[in-house]
């Protein structure tokens, strides 16, 4: 019995010592756990400024003027004066048709006009003589009236012959086909000896390349912004070909109807194109400033957290805890977001937000830049 009691006392002492050791060892562990709850993050400061808002679109290059060259008369092609791909000026001779028949008609009309003018001159002299004789009572008034009627008839005939001559000259000139605009000609579809017809195949197409246009479509919601920002309609538009620098032009056309299926509205911009970098049919990237946002707040886009109900940003408090701040994203581009609902110069969490909860402690990572940005932004679609 004495020995059993001894063993119980020893066991109790061991239990007390074990408990004490557990408490002593647990304290640092709790401290380490508490330290581990401090999240290492990167932060940035929201910057407030006025920024331009850009809209982006895909467009294609189109000639401002394109002319399909056809003859006015049906005739045989005699001579081709240009080559495929050649640049021509307005009024430059392109084709000559077989004009021999029309030259003959012109010669005939001129001859008939000359004969009529000669007959008219003779009739006018006869009328004058008869009027002199009537004054001396050598002829009757009926003779004078007959002579006067003949003069009037011949005058009408001369006018008709003049009209026929002019018409023949026009028909003759129609055999000379000239460029109606300056531009570059495409493939020539006729050859000497071919029959050219007004309703037949196009002889050649001329496209004006300088200036040139770019057609594109923007969401219809941007129309109000563009018309308000540019009341005169001369909004600057930038386009870029792959691997080429941007080219700047101006807006010249907004369609009068929006596409009900796509919710977009067609627009067209004009560009100087003396170097012919823009070619009809080419696809280009289009961007333009639709409006300016005053006092916008810029933060890195990765600071924006998308929650189940709304977007928010973790804002760092003076005690290095974080608070969820509900925001609205106005625009995003180049890794920067313009937001509303945030105070200027607020310090926001950029990296490490996935492990945070409201009220959590944070610690700034080393070598972290905490400056805003001045890049332009584009609307969120």
C-alpha positions, 0 to 999 in steps of 0.5 A, spaced: 500 500 500 505 504 501 509 502 495 502 504 491 501 511 494 509 512 492 507 510 485 501 515 484 505 521 487 511 519 482 505 519 476 502 525 478 509 529 478 510 527 471 504 529 469 505 536 472 512 536 469 509 534 462 503 539 462 508 545 464 513 543 459 507 543 454 505 550 456 512 552 455 513 549 448 506 552 446 507 559 447 512 560 442 508 556 437 502 560 438 507 566 437 509 564 431 502 562 428 500 569 430 506 572 426 504 567 420 498 570 419 501 577 417 500 577 409 506 579 405 503 583 400 505 588 394 501 595 394 501 601 390 498 608 391 492 610 387 493 616 383 488 622 381 488 625 374 484 627 368 485 621 362 483 620 355 479 614 354 480 610 348 476 605 344 479 600 340 476 597 333 478 593 327 477 596 321 479 595 313 482 600 308 477 603 303 478 608 297 474 614 298 473 614 290 473 608 286 470 609 278 469 603 274 471 605 267 466 603 261 465 606 254 459 611 253 458 607 246 459 600 243 465 600 239 472 596 238 478 598 242 483 601 238 489 603 242 490 602 250 494 608 253 496 606 260 499 599 263 496 595 269 497 598 276 499 605 273 497 612 277 493 616 272 491 623 273 484 626 272 483 627 264 489 623 262 487 618 256 486 611 257 483 608 251 482 610 244 476 606 240 475 606 233 473 613 231 473 612 223 465 611 223 464 617 227 469 621 224 465 620 217 459 622 221 462 629 223 464 630 216 458 629 213 454 633 219 459 639 217 458 639 210 450 639 211 451 645 215 456 649 210 451 647 205 445 650 209 449 656 211 450 657 204 443 657 202 441 661 208 446 666 205 443 666 198 436 666 201 437 672 205 440 676 199 434 674 195 429 677 201 433 684 201 433 685 194 425 683 194 424 688 199 428 693 195 423 692 189 417 692 193 419 699 196 419 701 189 413 697 187 416 693 182 414 686 186 408 684 190 408 683 197 407 676 196 413 675 193 417 678 199 413 674 204 415 668 200 422 670 200 422 671 208 419 664 209 424 661 206 429 665 210 426 662 216 426 655 214 433 655 212 435 658 219 431 653 222 435 648 218 442 651 219 440 650 227 438 643 226 445 642 222 449 645 228 445 641 233 447 635 229 454 637 228 455 638 235 452 631 237 457 628 232 462 631 235 460 629 242 460 622 239 467 622 236 469 625 243 466 618 246 471 614 243 477 618 247 476 615 254 479 619 259 480 618 267 475 622 271 479 621 277 486 621 279 488 614 282 491 607 281 488 603 275 487 596 276 487 590 271 485 592 264 480 587 262 480 589 254 485 588 249 486 592 242 480 589 237 476 587 243 468 590 243 467 595 248 460 596 250 456 600 255 453 594 259 459 590 258 465 588 262 468 594 266 474 596 262 478 598 268 477 600 275 481 607 278 481 607 285 483 614 289 489 612 294 491 619 297 487 621 301 484 614 303 479 612 308 478 606 313 471 603 315 470 601 322 464 600 327 464 602 334 459 600 340 453 605 339 454 607 346 460 611 344 456 615 339 454 620 345 461 620 347 464 622 341 459 627 338 459 630 345 467 631 345 468 633 338 461 637 336 465 638 329 465 631 328 473 631 326 475 626 332 482 624 331 483 617 329 489 612 329 490 606 325 496 601 325 498 596 320 502 590 323 509 592 324 508 599 322 507 605 326 501 609 327 498 613 322 493 619 324 487 621 320 480 624 322 473 622 322 469 624 316 463 619 317 458 616 322 452 612 319 445 615 320 443 608 323 446 603 328 446 595 326 440 592 331 443 585 331 451 587 333 449 594 337 454 597 333 455 603 328 459 604 322 464 610 321 469 612 316 476 616 317 480 619 312 488 619 312 493 622 308 496 616 304 502 619 299 507 613 301 501 608 300 502 605 306 494 604 307 492 599 301 485 598 299 482 592 303 487 591 308 485 590 315 488 595 320 487 596 328 483 602 329 483 607 336 481 613 337 479 618 344 472 618 345 472 622 351 476 625 357 475 622 364 476 628 369 479 626 376 480 619 374 483 614 379 488 609 377 490 603 380 494 597 377 488 592 374 491 586 378 488 590 384 481 589 382 478 583 386 472 580 383 467 578 388 461 574 387 456 580 388 461 586 386 468 588 384 472 591 390 479 593 392 483 591 399 485 598 402 490 598 407 488 602 413 493 606 418 494 600 422 496 595 416 490 592 416 486 591 410 479 593 408 474 591 402 472 597 398 467 596 393 469 600 386 466 600 379 471 599 373 471 605 368 476 603 364 482 598 363 488 598 358 496 596 359 495 593 366 492 600 369 484 600 371 480 607 372 476 606 378 470 610 382 469 609 389 476 610 391 479 615 395 485 619 392 492 617 394 489 610 397 494 605 398 491 598 395 494 591 395 496 589 388 499 582 389 497 577 395 490 579 395 488 572 394 490 570 401 487 576 404 480 577 408 477 584 411 481 586 417 487 581 416 494 584 417 499 585 412 506 587 411 509 590 405 514 586 401 521 589 399 523 593 393 516 594 391 514 600 387 508 604 390 507 609 384 501 610 380 501 611 372 499 616 367 497 611 361 491 612 357 486 607 358 480 604 354 473 602 356 471 595 359 467 591 354 
